[in-house]
């Protein structure tokens, strides 16, 4: 163990994912095993708590029962969306004073708290902020190590092969839709749009669709009495990485509607966003952006746009938009994700004690080796490869290819 590591800070940031609480639990448990004398604190509400100097100590009682955290979703520390390099936003929100530099405030707080290692658990924005903070600390000789863990259900962080919680989010989204799909029996000519999270990447939408169809494989149907697989199947999947021709798709889906009296669509929340924004701006409507410069997707409302477009073209008697994101991202992780989270936590502690910074994950550029990927290589917005066999098989199976 490095003698310099006496105190560790942990924070979670960004949106939720089915890994945050578990990652914290595994980190605490691993430190208790590998370096029991290291003091641990958690910053409240992510980078916001760091800027405000608000933290909570990991007590002996918490250490003893740290693995209880693996049974839960969410984050016991709380999250926030704060970009340290967005000075204007930090000042506006009262996190720093006019003239203060948020990165310096954060660095000084870490020094004040006596923190030697900061663990950040978050997605692309969180880890980009961690990379920027790590660079600032190095440039200004603060002597602190930052070790991140990749949380994003979008699974879109370079060069991480599989981000924590994404598998669980797909399975939970599938279970969610297994209930929602029954609504197609509530009205004739029903159009159901299942909007799945994924700003720039369609991986979660595709993985959720595959998980749902596997779930269907476990069900029995009774075609002679109207209970058919075809009515509950997925009829279209739309992701940001695919070209989209509304007219040709409407022709295809109109035939599905006429035959099965319903159409079920899976769509990424980021699909067709540029097109929708152009339409809104042409009407004089302004689309607000968050602190990271992303358009607010709740204002764009992709699901509603698809429902309106296809509802009219398919002659739907009723349309329904259901969003599984808040349901799936708050779940506790499945066994498969727990195994990956624990492995990443163990490696994160190993790297921290050795003074190695970076984001711990399976490095897809190094044959999937579990390691601390250099912060300079961390980047969000990795697109989903729609040419993958499993996705092409899905499109063929639902008649979209």
N, C-alpha and C positions, 0 to 999 in steps of 0.2 A: 504493500500500500504506500502511496506517495505521502510523505510526512506533511506536505502542504495542505492536504485535504482534511480540514477540521469541521467544516460546516457546509451543508448543501442546501440549496434552495430549489423548490419545484414550483412550476406554474403551468396551468392549462389555459389555452386561449383559442379564439375563433369559435366556430360552431361546434355543436356536440357531435360525438361519434361514439360507437359502442366499445370504447377502449380507454377513455380518460380515467375513470375511477380505478379500473383494473391496472392501468399503467402506474398510477400512483402507488397502489397497493403492492405491486411487484417490486417497484423501486425501493420502497421502504423495507420490504421483507429482505431484499437482496443486500441492502446496506447493513441491515441487522445481522445478516449472516457473514458478509465479507468484511465489514468495517463497523462493528457495533459501537465504537466510540465516536463516530462521526455524528454531529448534530444535524438535524434536518428541520427545515421550516417550509411552509407552503405559502406562496403569495396569493392573497385573496383577489379573485376576479382578474387573473392573468397579469398582463403588463400594466393594467390600471392599478392593481395593488402594489406592484413594484414601484411605480411612480409615486404613489401616495404613502409608501412605507407601511403598508398593511399586510401583516403576515400572521400565521398561526403555527405554533410549535408542534412537532410530532412528539407526543409524550410516550413514556414507557408503555402505557396502556394501548396506545395506537400501534406501537411497534408489535406488541404481542398479538394483536388482532388485525394486522394490516391486510391479511388476505380476505377479510370480510368485504373489503372494497371491490374484490373481483366478482362479487355477486350482484353488483349494481351498475346501472348506466349513469349517465350524467357525470358531473364532477363535483366532489365535495368541496373543492376549493372555489368553484365558480369560474366563469369565463367572461371575456369581454373582447370587443374588436377595437384594438388600439394599435395604431401604426406609429412607432417611435420617431420615424423620420418625417411624419406629417405634423410639423410644429404647429401650424395654424389650428388643426383639429384638436391637438392636445391642449392648446391654450383656451380654445373655445369651450372645451369640456371641463376646464378648471383643473386639469391634471398637472399642469406646470404654469408658472407665472410668465407674463410677457417678458421676452428677452432671454428666457431660459431655454436650453437645448435639452429636449427630452432624453436623448441618449446619455447625455452627461448626468442628468438627474437620476436616471436608472442605474448607471454605473456607480455613481456616488452612493446610492442607497445600498447597493450590493456590498460596497466597501464598508459602509456604516454598519451593516448587519453582520459583517465578518464572513460573508459567503465566499467560498473558494470555487464552488462548482454550481452552475445554474442549469437545471434540467427543464427544457421547454417541451411541452407535449401539445402539438398542434399540427395544422395543415400547412399548405404552401405559404399562406400569408404569415402565419406564426413563425415558420422556420426561416422565411425570408427575413423577417424582423430579427430573428435570432442570429442569422448570418450577419446582418448589418451591425447588430450589437456586438457580436464576437469580433468583427473587424474593428469596430470603434475601441473596444477594450484593448485589443492588441496594439493598435496604433498609438494609444495613449498610455501604454504600459501599466494597465490595471492588474495584470497577472491573474485573471480569472478564466476558467474554462467553461464553455457553453456546450452542452451535449443535448441534442434534441431527439425526439421520437416522432415518427411520421403518422399523424392522425388526419385522415380525410376519407370520407366515404366515397368521394369521387375517384379515388385511386389515381390521382393525376400529378404526382410529384416526381420530377426527375431527380436522381436516377433510381428511385426506390421501386422495386418490382411490385411489392404488395404493401399498401399502407394499412395501418392497424384499424380494425373495425369495419372495413369495407365488405368482407365476406358476410359478416353478421347483418349489416344493413341490407344487403341483397336478399338474404333469407327472410328477414323480418318484413321487407317490402312485399315479398311473395305471399307471406301469410296474410298481410293486410289486404292484398287484392283478392285473395281467396274468399273473403267476406264480401268485399265491395262488388265483385262480379255478379253476385246473386241479385243485385239491383236490376239486372236486365230482365228479371221476371216481374218487375213492378210496373212495367209499361211496355206496350208494343213499340217497335222501331226505336229501341234505346241505344244511344251512343254514350259509352263510358270512356272518359279520358283519364288515364292514370298518369299523373305527373310525378316524375321521379327526380330527386336532386341530381345535380350535375351541371355546373355553370358552363364549363368549356369541354367537358369530357363525358362521353356517353357510356363509359364502362359500367356504372352502377345501373343504368337503365337496362343495358343488355344482360348483365348478370342477374338482375332481378327477374327479367323475363324468363331466362333459362331456369332459375330456381323455381319460378311459379309453374312452369311446364313440368318440371320434375315432381312438384307437389301434385299436379294433376294426375301423374302416372300412378299415384297411390290411391286414387279415388275410383269408385265404381260408378257407372252410368247406366241409365235405363232408357235407351232410345225409343222403345215402344211406348213410353209414357211421357215423352217430351224432355227427358233429362239427358241431354247430349253433351258430349265433350266439345263439339263444335261451337255451341253457344257460349261456353265458358273459356274457350281458347283465346289467345291473343291474335288479333287480325292485322296489326301493324305495329312496328317499332320505329321511332324516329329519334335520332341522336344528332348532335351538332356536326359530327364529322361526315355525315351523309348528305348528298344532294337531295333536294326535296322538290318534287313536282306535284303540287296540290291537285291539278286537274287530272293527271293520269291516275293518281292514287284515289281520287274521288270516284273515277269510273270503276276501278277495281273494287273499292269498298262498297260502292252502291250495290254491286252484285252480291256481296256478302250480306249486306243489310236485307236485301230482298229475299235471300235464301234462308237466313237464320234469324231474322227479325231483330238483330242486334249487331253492334260493332264494338269491339274492345281495343283500345289503343294505349300503348305505352309510349310516353314521350319524355325526353330529358327537359329539365327546366330551362336549359340553355339552347334548345333547338330553335332555329329561326329568329333568335333574338335581334340580330341586326335588321332583319326585315321588319319586325314588329316595331322597333324603335323608330325606324324611318317613317312608318305609317303614323305613329303617335306624334312625331315632330312635325309631320306634314299637316297635322290637325292643330298644330300650335301648342301641343302638350309637351312639357319638359319632363324628362326621366331623371330622377335624382340618382346620385352616386354615393357609395359609402366611403369610409375613410381611406380605403385602399384603391379608390378610383373605379370600382366595379359598378355597373348599373344595378340599381335595386330591382331584383327579379320579381319581388312582390308587386312592384308597380308595372312591370312589363307583362306579367301574368300569361305565360306561355300556354298553360293548360286551357285557359278561357279563350285564347285566340284560336287554338286548334278546335275547340268545341264549337265556336261560332262558324269557323270556316267549313268544317265538315258537317256540322249540324244542318246547315242549309243545303249543301251539295248532296247529302245522303238522304235528305227528306226525313230526318230524325223527328220523331214525335216528342222525344224528351232527351235532353243531354245532361250529363253529370260529370263534373270534374272532381276527382279525389286525389289528394296529395299525401303520399306515404312518408315523406321525409321526416317530419317531426316525430312520427311514430317510430320509424326504424332507427333513427340516429340516437334516440334516447334509451335504446335497449341495452341490457347487459350482454356481453359478448358470448358467442357460441364457443364450444370446446376447441374448434379449429382456430379461431381468433385468439383465444386464451393462450394457446400454445405459442403462437407467434409473438404475442405481447410479452409473455414471460421471457422468451428467448431474447427479445430486444431489450427488455429491462435489465437482464443479466449482463448483456454486452454493454449497455449504457453505463452501468456501474463500473464494469471492468475498465472501460475507456476513461471514465471520469477519474478513477483512482490512478490511472497512468498518465493523466494530463492530456488526453487526446480528445480534441473537440470535433464536432461534426454532428450529422443527423444519422442515427443508427437505424439501419434497415438492410434489406437484401439488395445489394448493389447489382443492378441488372447489367452494368458494363464490366463487371468482374465475376461473371458466371454465377450470380446470385449469392455471392459471399456476404454473410452477415457481418457488417463492419460500420465504423463511423464514416459515413460519406462526407467528403470535404464540403464545407459550407459554400465554397465558390462554385460547386456543381449543383447546388440545390436550387430548383426552380419549379414553379407551379405551371399549370396549364398543359401538362403532357396529354396529348390527344389519345383517344382510344383507337386502336388499330382495327378498323372494321373489316380488314381482309382476313382476320384470324378465322380458322376453320370453324370453331365452335359458334362464332357469330353468324357466319355464312350459312351454317347448317340450320341455325334458328330461322333465318330469313326464308330459306327454302321450305322449312317445315310449316311456316305460317302462310306460305303463298305470296311472299313479298318479292321473291326473286324468280 
